[in-house]
Amino acid sequence: MTVRALAVDFGGTLARPGPSPDGATVSQALKDLENTSVPEGFAAAFEDAARDVRQEDRASDIQSPFAEQLARAAHACAAVIPDPQAATEAVFTAVPDAFVDARSAETLRRLHASGLVCVLSCNTQRPESVRRRTLRAAGIEDCFDALVLSSVLGFRKPHPRFYDTVIERAGCPAEEIVFVGDTPAKDAIGPYEHGMRAVLIASGPRPEGLPAPVGVIGHFTELPAYLEALDD
C-alpha cells in the first residue's frame, strides 16, 4: 500500500489543547489597542456571542471568523473595535496556544524526513499566524507542506469541503493519504468516508462504530510502526 501523505490533527494529537478565550481575557487584551473602546459589559457580551456563534457553527460544520464573535459582542454593548484583525491577533497572543508534545514533534520530524508530505489539518479559532508561531516554537513548522485550518477555510471537520481541501493540498489521491487524529467522527470516520485511510489515537478500547479498516494507536509516536506494517 502506497502512503505518500499524512494529514495530521493538532490538539489531542500533536499537542495538549490550549484554552478558549473567555470574556475577561478578551476584554483585557483589547483595552490597549489603539482607537478601541471596551465598556464594562463587554466580557459578558462576548461570552454570550461566543456561545451563540459556536452553536451556529457546529450545526452546519462551518467556522465563523473569530472577528464575528468580537463584532457581535461589540454590537451588544456599544464597544468600538475598528481593526478586527489586530484584535484577533491581540486576543490569541494573550491566550496560550496548545503545548506541543516533544515526543510527537520528534516523530513528526522523522516522518517528514522520510519523504511523506505532511498537512496540518485541524479545527481551530486561532489565525494562521498564531498557529505558525506555535509550530515554529516547537521546531516543526517546516515539517508541514501545507496548513488546512478551519479558521482560514471557513469550514470545520467533518464538512466535506474540509477533506476536499486536505486532499488538494496533499497533492495525491485520497487513498494515498493517512489521516491521523484523536476524534472518531472528525479524524477517522469522516476521512475514511472521504476515501482516505485513517488512524485514530485512542487510549482506551477501540471505539464502537469505527470502520474496520481504520487503525487505532495509543499515541502519535506509534504511527511510524503502524505505517511500516501497512507495507508488509
Sequence and secondary structure as in RCSB ss.txt:
>XXXX:A:sequence
MTVRALAVDFGGTLARPGPSPDGATVSQALKDLENTSVPEGFAAAFEDAARDVRQEDRASDIQSPFAEQLARAAH
ACAAVIPDPQAATEAVFTAVPDAFVDARSAETLRRLHASGLVCVLSCNTQRPESVRRRTLRAAGIEDCFDALVLS
SVLGFRKPHPRFYDTVIERAGCPAEEIVFVGDTPAKDAIGPYEHGMRAVLIASGPRPEGLPAPVGVIGHFTELPA
YLEALDD
>XXXX:A:secstr
    EEEE  BTTTEE      HHHHHHHHTTSTT B  TTHHHHHHHHHHHHHHHHHHHTB   HHHHHHHHHH
HHT B S HHHHHHHHHHHS   EE HHHHHHHHHHHHTT EEEEEE  SS HHHHHHHHHHTT GGG SEEEEH
HHHSB TTSHHHHHHHHHHHTS GGGEEEEES IIIIIIHHHHTT EEEEE SSS  TT  TT EEESSGGGHHH
HHHHHT 
